Amino acid sequence: MKTKLPLLFTSLMFLGAWTQQSTDIKKANWIIGTWENKTSKGSLYETWRKINDHEYRGKSYILQGKDTVVFETIQLVQEGSNLFYIPTVKDQNNNQPVHFIAKTSSTTQLVFENRQHDFPQMITYTKTSADALTAEISGTKNGQERKQSFPMKRIK
C-alpha cells in the first residue's frame, strides 16, 4: 500500500497537468467570431476561428471600398502548458511572427506578454459582455508608457 500511494499521487499530478494543458485555449472560446471597432475614420475588424483544439487563427483588417486590407494575422496556439499569441504584422518585424505568452487565460480575459518586444509588450482582450470586448495594447515606447484601447462589438 505504501508504494501504491506515491504512484497514485504522481499519476494524479500528471493528470492535472495534462488537463491544464487542454483547457487554457478553451477558455478563449469566447473570442471566436467577427468583431468590429467603429471609428470616425472607418471600421476595424478582427475575425477569429477555431482551427483545432490547440489553435485559433485571427486576422485584423479594414474594408476599403470592396477590398479587404489585412494588416495582421494572428495565431493563438496551445503548446504544452503554455498559450501563445503570435501576431504577424504587415511591414513590421521584417514580416516575422512575434510570440507573446499568456499571463492570464480566463473566460473573461486574455493577457499576453513579451517584455523584449519594442511595442507593445502587453496585449489584453477583456470580454465586457456577451457581444462586446476591449482589445488593448500597452507598454513602453521611447521611454513613455503607452496604451491603446479598441472597444469592439460582435457582428457575427
C-alpha positions in Angstrom: 0.0 0.0 0.0 2.9 2.4 0.8 4.2 2.1 -2.8 0.8 2.5 -4.4 0.0 5.8 -2.6 3.0 7.7 -4.1 2.3 6.2 -7.5 -1.4 7.3 -7.3 -0.3 10.8 -6.2 2.2 11.1 -9.1 -0.4 9.9 -11.5 -2.9 12.5 -10.3 -0.3 15.2 -10.6 0.4 14.3 -14.3 -3.3 14.0 -15.0 -3.8 17.5 -13.5 -1.0 18.9 -15.6 -2.4 17.3 -18.7 -5.9 18.6 -18.1 -4.5 22.1 -17.6 -2.8 22.0 -21.0 -6.0 21.3 -22.8 -8.2 23.9 -21.0 -6.2 27.2 -21.4 -7.2 27.7 -25.1 -10.7 26.5 -24.4 -11.1 29.4 -22.0 -10.6 31.7 -25.0 -13.5 30.2 -26.9 -15.5 33.5 -26.4 -13.2 35.3 -28.8 -14.3 33.3 -31.8 -16.4 35.4 -34.2 -16.1 38.7 -36.1 -15.6 41.9 -34.1 -15.9 45.5 -35.2 -14.4 48.7 -33.9 -16.1 51.7 -35.4 -14.3 55.0 -35.5 -14.7 58.3 -37.3 -12.1 57.1 -39.8 -13.9 53.8 -40.6 -14.2 50.4 -39.1 -11.5 48.0 -38.0 -12.4 44.3 -38.0 -11.0 41.3 -36.2 -12.1 37.8 -37.1 -11.3 34.6 -35.1 -11.9 31.0 -35.9 -11.1 27.7 -34.3 -8.7 25.5 -36.3 -8.5 22.6 -33.8 -8.3 22.0 -30.1 -4.8 23.6 -29.9 -5.1 26.6 -32.4 -7.3 29.5 -33.2 -6.5 31.9 -36.0 -7.4 35.5 -36.3 -6.9 38.4 -38.7 -7.3 42.2 -38.3 -8.4 44.1 -41.4 -10.2 47.1 -42.7 -12.5 47.4 -45.7 -11.6 50.0 -48.4 -14.4 50.1 -50.9 -14.8 46.5 -51.9 -11.3 45.5 -50.9 -10.3 43.8 -47.7 -6.9 45.1 -46.4 -5.4 42.6 -44.0 -2.7 44.1 -41.9 -2.3 41.5 -39.2 -2.7 37.7 -39.0 -2.7 36.1 -35.5 -2.3 32.6 -34.2 -3.5 31.6 -30.7 -1.6 28.4 -30.0 -1.5 25.9 -27.1 2.0 24.4 -26.8 2.1 22.1 -23.8 1.0 24.1 -20.8 1.7 27.5 -22.5 -0.7 29.5 -24.5 0.9 31.8 -27.1 -0.5 34.8 -29.0 1.5 35.0 -32.3 0.8 38.1 -34.5 2.5 38.7 -37.8 2.0 42.4 -38.7 2.4 43.6 -42.3 5.6 45.8 -42.7 6.7 45.3 -39.1 9.3 43.0 -37.5 10.5 42.0 -41.1 7.1 40.4 -41.5 8.1 37.8 -39.0 5.8 36.5 -36.2 6.3 37.7 -32.6 5.5 35.4 -29.7 3.6 36.7 -26.6 3.0 34.2 -23.8 -0.3 34.1 -21.8 -0.1 35.6 -18.3 -3.9 35.2 -17.8 -6.4 33.0 -19.6 -9.9 33.0 -18.3 -13.5 33.1 -19.6 -13.4 36.9 -19.5 -9.8 38.0 -20.1 -6.7 37.0 -22.0 -3.4 38.8 -21.2 -0.3 38.2 -23.2 3.2 39.5 -22.6 6.6 39.8 -24.4 8.9 42.2 -22.4 11.5 42.0 -25.2 9.3 43.4 -27.9 9.6 47.1 -28.8 5.9 47.9 -28.6 3.5 46.6 -27.4 4.8 44.5 -24.6 1.3 43.6 -23.4 -1.8 42.6 -25.4 -5.1 42.2 -23.5 -8.5 41.1 -24.5 -11.3 41.7 -22.0 -14.8 40.4 -22.5 -17.2 43.2 -21.4 -20.4 41.5 -22.3 -21.6 38.5 -24.4 -21.2 40.5 -27.6 -18.5 43.1 -26.6 -14.8 43.1 -25.8 -12.0 45.6 -25.5 -8.6 44.8 -27.1 -5.8 46.8 -25.6 -2.1 47.1 -26.5 0.2 48.6 -23.9 3.8 49.1 -22.9 6.7 51.4 -23.1 7.7 53.2 -26.4 10.6 55.7 -26.5 10.6 55.8 -22.7 6.9 56.7 -22.4 4.2 54.4 -21.1 1.5 54.0 -23.8 -1.8 52.3 -24.1 -4.3 52.0 -26.9 -7.8 50.5 -26.4 -10.1 49.2 -29.1 -13.7 48.6 -28.0 -15.3 46.0 -30.3 -18.8 44.6 -30.8 -19.5 41.2 -32.1 -21.1 41.3 -35.6 -21.0 37.5 -36.4 
